[in-house]
Structure formats: C-alpha cells, structure tokens
Amino acid sequence: MSRTAAEKQFTESDMVQQTAGVICRKDKGVIDEIPGAYKDIDAVMENQKDLTETLHTLKQVVCVKG
C-alpha cells in the first residue's frame, strides 16, 4: 500500500505489535514502514515458486530509517 494509506490505516500501537522483537523506531514518524503495509512474503514466494528456489529464510532483527 502507499505510505499515505499506511499512515491512515495503522497506529503506533500497531507498529509496536508488528515489530515485536525487532530493534527499530516505533513512533508515528515511521508508521509508513510498518510491516502490514507490505505484501506477505510467503504469498509472494508461493506465487513465484516456478521461478525461484528458496535456499534460506531470513528474519529481520533491525530496521534503520533516516
């Protein structure tokens, strides 16, 4: 979704919940980067399985913006 749509749909509380376990800012200034604004990676990879081979799965542990 667009950054504007994310800012309208999500709250700081949503940001805290969706980034639990990730070291990052969790304030209103970064709501546009909330994970819920992005496509689900598992669905994306499933839709591309005939084009790709999953070798490793990574977990985000830090996010730097700015």
PyMOL Python script that loads the backbone (N, CA, C, O; Angstrom):
from pymol import cmd

cmd.read_pdbstr("""\
ATOM      1  N   MET A   1       0.840  -1.185   0.000  1.00  0.00           N
ATOM      2  CA  MET A   1       0.000   0.000   0.000  1.00  0.00           C
ATOM      3  C   MET A   1       0.877   1.236   0.000  1.00  0.00           C
ATOM      4  O   MET A   1       2.076   1.154   0.265  1.00  0.00           O
ATOM      5  N   SER A   2       0.298   2.348  -0.288  1.00  0.00           N
ATOM      6  CA  SER A   2       1.081   3.587  -0.315  1.00  0.00           C
ATOM      7  C   SER A   2       1.442   4.030   1.100  1.00  0.00           C
ATOM      8  O   SER A   2       0.833   3.588   2.074  1.00  0.00           O
ATOM      9  N   ARG A   3       2.418   4.889   1.198  1.00  0.00           N
ATOM     10  CA  ARG A   3       2.829   5.421   2.502  1.00  0.00           C
ATOM     11  C   ARG A   3       1.680   6.184   3.165  1.00  0.00           C
ATOM     12  O   ARG A   3       1.465   6.069   4.372  1.00  0.00           O
ATOM     13  N   THR A   4       0.952   6.958   2.373  1.00  0.00           N
ATOM     14  CA  THR A   4      -0.178   7.729   2.908  1.00  0.00           C
ATOM     15  C   THR A   4      -1.261   6.797   3.433  1.00  0.00           C
ATOM     16  O   THR A   4      -1.818   7.035   4.505  1.00  0.00           O
ATOM     17  N   ALA A   5      -1.559   5.750   2.696  1.00  0.00           N
ATOM     18  CA  ALA A   5      -2.573   4.785   3.134  1.00  0.00           C
ATOM     19  C   ALA A   5      -2.144   4.104   4.431  1.00  0.00           C
ATOM     20  O   ALA A   5      -2.968   3.901   5.322  1.00  0.00           O
ATOM     21  N   ALA A   6      -0.883   3.753   4.544  1.00  0.00           N
ATOM     22  CA  ALA A   6      -0.374   3.118   5.758  1.00  0.00           C
ATOM     23  C   ALA A   6      -0.503   4.058   6.946  1.00  0.00           C
ATOM     24  O   ALA A   6      -0.900   3.639   8.033  1.00  0.00           O
ATOM     25  N   GLU A   7      -0.170   5.320   6.743  1.00  0.00           N
ATOM     26  CA  GLU A   7      -0.265   6.297   7.832  1.00  0.00           C
ATOM     27  C   GLU A   7      -1.706   6.477   8.299  1.00  0.00           C
ATOM     28  O   GLU A   7      -1.944   6.747   9.476  1.00  0.00           O
ATOM     29  N   LYS A   8      -2.678   6.330   7.380  1.00  0.00           N
ATOM     30  CA  LYS A   8      -4.086   6.475   7.737  1.00  0.00           C
ATOM     31  C   LYS A   8      -4.641   5.223   8.404  1.00  0.00           C
ATOM     32  O   LYS A   8      -5.523   5.307   9.259  1.00  0.00           O
ATOM     33  N   GLN A   9      -4.122   4.059   8.011  1.00  0.00           N
ATOM     34  CA  GLN A   9      -4.685   2.795   8.489  1.00  0.00           C
ATOM     35  C   GLN A   9      -4.088   2.310   9.811  1.00  0.00           C
ATOM     36  O   GLN A   9      -4.799   1.719  10.624  1.00  0.00           O
ATOM     37  N   PHE A  10      -2.799   2.548  10.038  1.00  0.00           N
ATOM     38  CA  PHE A  10      -2.118   1.971  11.192  1.00  0.00           C
ATOM     39  C   PHE A  10      -1.812   3.007  12.266  1.00  0.00           C
ATOM     40  O   PHE A  10      -1.722   4.204  11.995  1.00  0.00           O
ATOM     41  N   THR A  11      -1.655   2.510  13.502  1.00  0.00           N
ATOM     42  CA  THR A  11      -1.350   3.361  14.647  1.00  0.00           C
ATOM     43  C   THR A  11       0.012   2.987  15.217  1.00  0.00           C
ATOM     44  O   THR A  11       0.624   2.000  14.807  1.00  0.00           O
ATOM     45  N   GLU A  12       0.474   3.793  16.172  1.00  0.00           N
ATOM     46  CA  GLU A  12       1.732   3.466  16.850  1.00  0.00           C
ATOM     47  C   GLU A  12       1.616   2.137  17.581  1.00  0.00           C
ATOM     48  O   GLU A  12       2.586   1.383  17.648  1.00  0.00           O
ATOM     49  N   SER A  13       0.449   1.842  18.126  1.00  0.00           N
ATOM     50  CA  SER A  13       0.219   0.562  18.802  1.00  0.00           C
ATOM     51  C   SER A  13       0.381  -0.606  17.827  1.00  0.00           C
ATOM     52  O   SER A  13       0.956  -1.637  18.174  1.00  0.00           O
ATOM     53  N   ASP A  14      -0.130  -0.434  16.605  1.00  0.00           N
ATOM     54  CA  ASP A  14       0.044  -1.460  15.565  1.00  0.00           C
ATOM     55  C   ASP A  14       1.528  -1.656  15.272  1.00  0.00           C
ATOM     56  O   ASP A  14       1.994  -2.783  15.109  1.00  0.00           O
ATOM     57  N   MET A  15       2.265  -0.548  15.207  1.00  0.00           N
ATOM     58  CA  MET A  15       3.704  -0.609  14.920  1.00  0.00           C
ATOM     59  C   MET A  15       4.429  -1.407  15.997  1.00  0.00           C
ATOM     60  O   MET A  15       5.272  -2.249  15.686  1.00  0.00           O
ATOM     61  N   VAL A  16       4.106  -1.148  17.255  1.00  0.00           N
ATOM     62  CA  VAL A  16       4.733  -1.871  18.366  1.00  0.00           C
ATOM     63  C   VAL A  16       4.438  -3.365  18.260  1.00  0.00           C
ATOM     64  O   VAL A  16       5.337  -4.187  18.434  1.00  0.00           O
ATOM     65  N   GLN A  17       3.191  -3.720  17.978  1.00  0.00           N
ATOM     66  CA  GLN A  17       2.810  -5.131  17.870  1.00  0.00           C
ATOM     67  C   GLN A  17       3.489  -5.817  16.687  1.00  0.00           C
ATOM     68  O   GLN A  17       4.000  -6.929  16.823  1.00  0.00           O
ATOM     69  N   GLN A  18       3.497  -5.158  15.526  1.00  0.00           N
ATOM     70  CA  GLN A  18       4.022  -5.786  14.318  1.00  0.00           C
ATOM     71  C   GLN A  18       5.543  -5.851  14.273  1.00  0.00           C
ATOM     72  O   GLN A  18       6.106  -6.604  13.479  1.00  0.00           O
ATOM     73  N   THR A  19       6.212  -5.069  15.116  1.00  0.00           N
ATOM     74  CA  THR A  19       7.676  -5.085  15.121  1.00  0.00           C
ATOM     75  C   THR A  19       8.238  -5.635  16.425  1.00  0.00           C
ATOM     76  O   THR A  19       9.391  -5.373  16.767  1.00  0.00           O
ATOM     77  N   ALA A  20       7.432  -6.388  17.147  1.00  0.00           N
ATOM     78  CA  ALA A  20       7.905  -7.014  18.383  1.00  0.00           C
ATOM     79  C   ALA A  20       9.123  -7.880  18.065  1.00  0.00           C
ATOM     80  O   ALA A  20       9.084  -8.694  17.143  1.00  0.00           O
ATOM     81  N   GLY A  21      10.186  -7.708  18.817  1.00  0.00           N
ATOM     82  CA  GLY A  21      11.398  -8.477  18.602  1.00  0.00           C
ATOM     83  C   GLY A  21      12.351  -7.857  17.593  1.00  0.00           C
ATOM     84  O   GLY A  21      13.434  -8.393  17.358  1.00  0.00           O
ATOM     85  N   VAL A  22      11.961  -6.728  16.990  1.00  0.00           N
ATOM     86  CA  VAL A  22      12.813  -6.029  16.022  1.00  0.00           C
ATOM     87  C   VAL A  22      13.257  -4.706  16.645  1.00  0.00           C
ATOM     88  O   VAL A  22      12.435  -3.951  17.165  1.00  0.00           O
ATOM     89  N   ILE A  23      14.531  -4.437  16.588  1.00  0.00           N
ATOM     90  CA  ILE A  23      15.056  -3.182  17.117  1.00  0.00           C
ATOM     91  C   ILE A  23      14.827  -2.103  16.058  1.00  0.00           C
ATOM     92  O   ILE A  23      15.455  -2.124  15.000  1.00  0.00           O
ATOM     93  N   CYS A  24      13.941  -1.178  16.342  1.00  0.00           N
ATOM     94  CA  CYS A  24      13.624  -0.111  15.402  1.00  0.00           C
ATOM     95  C   CYS A  24      12.845   0.991  16.105  1.00  0.00           C
ATOM     96  O   CYS A  24      12.365   0.819  17.225  1.00  0.00           O
ATOM     97  N   ARG A  25      12.732   2.115  15.430  1.00  0.00           N
ATOM     98  CA  ARG A  25      11.846   3.162  15.930  1.00  0.00           C
ATOM     99  C   ARG A  25      10.422   2.644  15.857  1.00  0.00           C
ATOM    100  O   ARG A  25      10.071   1.888  14.952  1.00  0.00           O
ATOM    101  N   LYS A  26       9.618   3.052  16.802  1.00  0.00           N
ATOM    102  CA  LYS A  26       8.231   2.600  16.837  1.00  0.00           C
ATOM    103  C   LYS A  26       7.299   3.789  17.067  1.00  0.00           C
ATOM    104  O   LYS A  26       6.315   3.692  17.801  1.00  0.00           O
ATOM    105  N   ASP A  27       7.625   4.906  16.428  1.00  0.00           N
ATOM    106  CA  ASP A  27       6.845   6.124  16.621  1.00  0.00           C
ATOM    107  C   ASP A  27       6.082   6.502  15.355  1.00  0.00           C
ATOM    108  O   ASP A  27       6.244   5.880  14.305  1.00  0.00           O
ATOM    109  N   LYS A  28       5.256   7.525  15.472  1.00  0.00           N
ATOM    110  CA  LYS A  28       4.409   7.975  14.369  1.00  0.00           C
ATOM    111  C   LYS A  28       5.209   8.328  13.113  1.00  0.00           C
ATOM    112  O   LYS A  28       4.699   8.209  11.999  1.00  0.00           O
ATOM    113  N   GLY A  29       6.443   8.755  13.287  1.00  0.00           N
ATOM    114  CA  GLY A  29       7.257   9.161  12.148  1.00  0.00           C
ATOM    115  C   GLY A  29       7.665   8.035  11.215  1.00  0.00           C
ATOM    116  O   GLY A  29       8.162   8.294  10.119  1.00  0.00           O
ATOM    117  N   VAL A  30       7.465   6.791  11.627  1.00  0.00           N
ATOM    118  CA  VAL A  30       7.850   5.655  10.771  1.00  0.00           C
ATOM    119  C   VAL A  30       6.692   4.692  10.495  1.00  0.00           C
ATOM    120  O   VAL A  30       6.904   3.570  10.035  1.00  0.00           O
ATOM    121  N   ILE A  31       5.479   5.137  10.778  1.00  0.00           N
ATOM    122  CA  ILE A  31       4.302   4.287  10.527  1.00  0.00           C
ATOM    123  C   ILE A  31       4.243   3.838   9.071  1.00  0.00           C
ATOM    124  O   ILE A  31       3.760   2.742   8.787  1.00  0.00           O
ATOM    125  N   ASP A  32       4.725   4.663   8.146  1.00  0.00           N
ATOM    126  CA  ASP A  32       4.669   4.302   6.729  1.00  0.00           C
ATOM    127  C   ASP A  32       5.547   3.101   6.389  1.00  0.00           C
ATOM    128  O   ASP A  32       5.443   2.568   5.284  1.00  0.00           O
ATOM    129  N   GLU A  33       6.406   2.663   7.305  1.00  0.00           N
ATOM    130  CA  GLU A  33       7.270   1.499   7.088  1.00  0.00           C
ATOM    131  C   GLU A  33       6.771   0.261   7.836  1.00  0.00           C
ATOM    132  O   GLU A  33       7.488  -0.736   7.926  1.00  0.00           O
ATOM    133  N   ILE A  34       5.565   0.316   8.364  1.00  0.00           N
ATOM    134  CA  ILE A  34       5.023  -0.793   9.147  1.00  0.00           C
ATOM    135  C   ILE A  34       4.947  -2.067   8.286  1.00  0.00           C
ATOM    136  O   ILE A  34       4.582  -1.993   7.112  1.00  0.00           O
ATOM    137  N   PRO A  35       5.283  -3.219   8.850  1.00  0.00           N
ATOM    138  CA  PRO A  35       5.256  -4.459   8.066  1.00  0.00           C
ATOM    139  C   PRO A  35       3.915  -4.739   7.393  1.00  0.00           C
ATOM    140  O   PRO A  35       3.886  -5.296   6.296  1.00  0.00           O
ATOM    141  N   GLY A  36       2.816  -4.365   8.023  1.00  0.00           N
ATOM    142  CA  GLY A  36       1.492  -4.614   7.459  1.00  0.00           C
ATOM    143  C   GLY A  36       1.214  -3.874   6.163  1.00  0.00           C
ATOM    144  O   GLY A  36       0.251  -4.195   5.466  1.00  0.00           O
ATOM    145  N   ALA A  37       2.037  -2.893   5.827  1.00  0.00           N
ATOM    146  CA  ALA A  37       1.857  -2.132   4.591  1.00  0.00           C
ATOM    147  C   ALA A  37       2.429  -2.870   3.380  1.00  0.00           C
ATOM    148  O   ALA A  37       2.199  -2.477   2.236  1.00  0.00           O
ATOM    149  N   TYR A  38       3.163  -3.929   3.641  1.00  0.00           N
ATOM    150  CA  TYR A  38       3.828  -4.678   2.572  1.00  0.00           C
ATOM    151  C   TYR A  38       3.094  -5.978   2.269  1.00  0.00           C
ATOM    152  O   TYR A  38       2.366  -6.499   3.114  1.00  0.00           O
ATOM    153  N   LYS A  39       3.286  -6.492   1.073  1.00  0.00           N
ATOM    154  CA  LYS A  39       2.719  -7.785   0.710  1.00  0.00           C
ATOM    155  C   LYS A  39       3.325  -8.866   1.603  1.00  0.00           C
ATOM    156  O   LYS A  39       4.474  -8.761   2.033  1.00  0.00           O
ATOM    157  N   ASP A  40       2.541  -9.900   1.873  1.00  0.00           N
ATOM    158  CA  ASP A  40       3.004 -11.037   2.662  1.00  0.00           C
ATOM    159  C   ASP A  40       4.069 -11.793   1.866  1.00  0.00           C
ATOM    160  O   ASP A  40       3.793 -12.275   0.767  1.00  0.00           O
ATOM    161  N   ILE A  41       5.267 -11.898   2.407  1.00  0.00           N
ATOM    162  CA  ILE A  41       6.386 -12.512   1.682  1.00  0.00           C
ATOM    163  C   ILE A  41       6.125 -13.984   1.363  1.00  0.00           C
ATOM    164  O   ILE A  41       6.560 -14.475   0.321  1.00  0.00           O
ATOM    165  N   ASP A  42       5.425 -14.686   2.240  1.00  0.00           N
ATOM    166  CA  ASP A  42       5.138 -16.101   1.974  1.00  0.00           C
ATOM    167  C   ASP A  42       4.220 -16.244   0.759  1.00  0.00           C
ATOM    168  O   ASP A  42       4.406 -17.142  -0.062  1.00  0.00           O
ATOM    169  N   ALA A  43       3.229 -15.355   0.649  1.00  0.00           N
ATOM    170  CA  ALA A  43       2.335 -15.387  -0.511  1.00  0.00           C
ATOM    171  C   ALA A  43       3.087 -15.009  -1.782  1.00  0.00           C
ATOM    172  O   ALA A  43       2.877 -15.617  -2.831  1.00  0.00           O
ATOM    173  N   VAL A  44       3.954 -14.017  -1.694  1.00  0.00           N
ATOM    174  CA  VAL A  44       4.749 -13.607  -2.858  1.00  0.00           C
ATOM    175  C   VAL A  44       5.628 -14.754  -3.334  1.00  0.00           C
ATOM    176  O   VAL A  44       5.679 -15.047  -4.529  1.00  0.00           O
ATOM    177  N   MET A  45       6.318 -15.402  -2.407  1.00  0.00           N
ATOM    178  CA  MET A  45       7.207 -16.506  -2.777  1.00  0.00           C
ATOM    179  C   MET A  45       6.420 -17.700  -3.319  1.00  0.00           C
ATOM    180  O   MET A  45       6.877 -18.373  -4.242  1.00  0.00           O
ATOM    181  N   GLU A  46       5.261 -17.963  -2.761  1.00  0.00           N
ATOM    182  CA  GLU A  46       4.416 -19.053  -3.265  1.00  0.00           C
ATOM    183  C   GLU A  46       3.991 -18.770  -4.703  1.00  0.00           C
ATOM    184  O   GLU A  46       3.969 -19.677  -5.536  1.00  0.00           O
ATOM    185  N   ASN A  47       3.657 -17.530  -4.993  1.00  0.00           N
ATOM    186  CA  ASN A  47       3.249 -17.158  -6.353  1.00  0.00           C
ATOM    187  C   ASN A  47       4.403 -17.210  -7.348  1.00  0.00           C
ATOM    188  O   ASN A  47       4.177 -17.258  -8.557  1.00  0.00           O
ATOM    189  N   GLN A  48       5.624 -17.203  -6.856  1.00  0.00           N
ATOM    190  CA  GLN A  48       6.800 -17.208  -7.726  1.00  0.00           C
ATOM    191  C   GLN A  48       7.558 -18.540  -7.681  1.00  0.00           C
ATOM    192  O   GLN A  48       8.674 -18.630  -8.191  1.00  0.00           O
ATOM    193  N   LYS A  49       6.968 -19.557  -7.085  1.00  0.00           N
ATOM    194  CA  LYS A  49       7.702 -20.807  -6.854  1.00  0.00           C
ATOM    195  C   LYS A  49       8.199 -21.471  -8.131  1.00  0.00           C
ATOM    196  O   LYS A  49       9.175 -22.221  -8.093  1.00  0.00           O
ATOM    197  N   ASP A  50       7.551 -21.213  -9.256  1.00  0.00           N
ATOM    198  CA  ASP A  50       8.034 -21.787 -10.511  1.00  0.00           C
ATOM    199  C   ASP A  50       9.236 -21.019 -11.065  1.00  0.00           C
ATOM    200  O   ASP A  50       9.894 -21.483 -11.996  1.00  0.00           O
ATOM    201  N   LEU A  51       9.522 -19.846 -10.494  1.00  0.00           N
ATOM    202  CA  LEU A  51      10.642 -19.024 -10.947  1.00  0.00           C
ATOM    203  C   LEU A  51      11.813 -19.006  -9.971  1.00  0.00           C
ATOM    204  O   LEU A  51      12.914 -18.588 -10.329  1.00  0.00           O
ATOM    205  N   THR A  52      11.582 -19.456  -8.748  1.00  0.00           N
ATOM    206  CA  THR A  52      12.602 -19.336  -7.702  1.00  0.00           C
ATOM    207  C   THR A  52      12.779 -20.630  -6.925  1.00  0.00           C
ATOM    208  O   THR A  52      11.947 -21.536  -6.981  1.00  0.00           O
ATOM    209  N   GLU A  53      13.866 -20.685  -6.214  1.00  0.00           N
ATOM    210  CA  GLU A  53      14.132 -21.785  -5.282  1.00  0.00           C
ATOM    211  C   GLU A  53      14.548 -21.144  -3.963  1.00  0.00           C
ATOM    212  O   GLU A  53      15.531 -20.404  -3.916  1.00  0.00           O
ATOM    213  N   THR A  54      13.814 -21.421  -2.903  1.00  0.00           N
ATOM    214  CA  THR A  54      14.145 -20.856  -1.607  1.00  0.00           C
ATOM    215  C   THR A  54      15.293 -21.645  -0.995  1.00  0.00           C
ATOM    216  O   THR A  54      15.176 -22.846  -0.752  1.00  0.00           O
ATOM    217  N   LEU A  55      16.395 -20.962  -0.750  1.00  0.00           N
ATOM    218  CA  LEU A  55      17.566 -21.593  -0.152  1.00  0.00           C
ATOM    219  C   LEU A  55      17.669 -21.304   1.333  1.00  0.00           C
ATOM    220  O   LEU A  55      18.104 -22.154   2.109  1.00  0.00           O
ATOM    221  N   HIS A  56      17.268 -20.103   1.730  1.00  0.00           N
ATOM    222  CA  HIS A  56      17.341 -19.686   3.128  1.00  0.00           C
ATOM    223  C   HIS A  56      16.174 -18.761   3.427  1.00  0.00           C
ATOM    224  O   HIS A  56      15.648 -18.104   2.528  1.00  0.00           O
ATOM    225  N   THR A  57      15.775 -18.710   4.674  1.00  0.00           N
ATOM    226  CA  THR A  57      14.755 -17.771   5.120  1.00  0.00           C
ATOM    227  C   THR A  57      15.390 -16.871   6.168  1.00  0.00           C
ATOM    228  O   THR A  57      15.980 -17.350   7.136  1.00  0.00           O
ATOM    229  N   LEU A  58      15.266 -15.580   5.970  1.00  0.00           N
ATOM    230  CA  LEU A  58      15.866 -14.605   6.872  1.00  0.00           C
ATOM    231  C   LEU A  58      14.810 -14.019   7.788  1.00  0.00           C
ATOM    232  O   LEU A  58      13.634 -13.956   7.432  1.00  0.00           O
ATOM    233  N   LYS A  59      15.233 -13.587   8.973  1.00  0.00           N
ATOM    234  CA  LYS A  59      14.352 -12.915   9.922  1.00  0.00           C
ATOM    235  C   LYS A  59      14.921 -11.539  10.200  1.00  0.00           C
ATOM    236  O   LYS A  59      16.098 -11.403  10.534  1.00  0.00           O
ATOM    237  N   GLN A  60      14.095 -10.527  10.063  1.00  0.00           N
ATOM    238  CA  GLN A  60      14.530  -9.154  10.332  1.00  0.00           C
ATOM    239  C   GLN A  60      14.770  -8.970  11.817  1.00  0.00           C
ATOM    240  O   GLN A  60      13.952  -9.377  12.642  1.00  0.00           O
ATOM    241  N   VAL A  61      15.895  -8.356  12.157  1.00  0.00           N
ATOM    242  CA  VAL A  61      16.199  -8.081  13.561  1.00  0.00           C
ATOM    243  C   VAL A  61      16.472  -6.596  13.820  1.00  0.00           C
ATOM    244  O   VAL A  61      16.501  -6.164  14.973  1.00  0.00           O
ATOM    245  N   VAL A  62      16.671  -5.816  12.759  1.00  0.00           N
ATOM    246  CA  VAL A  62      16.906  -4.392  12.921  1.00  0.00           C
ATOM    247  C   VAL A  62      16.389  -3.649  11.686  1.00  0.00           C
ATOM    248  O   VAL A  62      16.417  -4.178  10.574  1.00  0.00           O
ATOM    249  N   CYS A  63      15.924  -2.438  11.893  1.00  0.00           N
ATOM    250  CA  CYS A  63      15.468  -1.595  10.792  1.00  0.00           C
ATOM    251  C   CYS A  63      16.010  -0.194  11.025  1.00  0.00           C
ATOM    252  O   CYS A  63      15.816   0.381  12.096  1.00  0.00           O
ATOM    253  N   VAL A  64      16.684   0.355  10.029  1.00  0.00           N
ATOM    254  CA  VAL A  64      17.236   1.697  10.134  1.00  0.00           C
ATOM    255  C   VAL A  64      16.586   2.569   9.075  1.00  0.00           C
ATOM    256  O   VAL A  64      16.630   2.250   7.887  1.00  0.00           O
ATOM    257  N   LYS A  65      15.993   3.652   9.497  1.00  0.00           N
ATOM    258  CA  LYS A  65      15.354   4.583   8.556  1.00  0.00           C
ATOM    259  C   LYS A  65      15.861   5.974   8.882  1.00  0.00           C
ATOM    260  O   LYS A  65      15.961   6.359  10.047  1.00  0.00           O
ATOM    261  N   GLY A  66      16.177   6.716   7.842  1.00  0.00           N
ATOM    262  CA  GLY A  66      16.554   8.100   8.087  1.00  0.00           C
ATOM    263  C   GLY A  66      17.875   8.439   7.671  1.00  0.00           C
ATOM    264  O   GLY A  66      18.298   9.585   7.830  1.00  0.00           O
TER     265      GLY A  66
END
""", "prot")
cmd.dss("prot")
cmd.show_as("cartoon", "prot")
cmd.util.cbc("prot")
cmd.orient("prot")
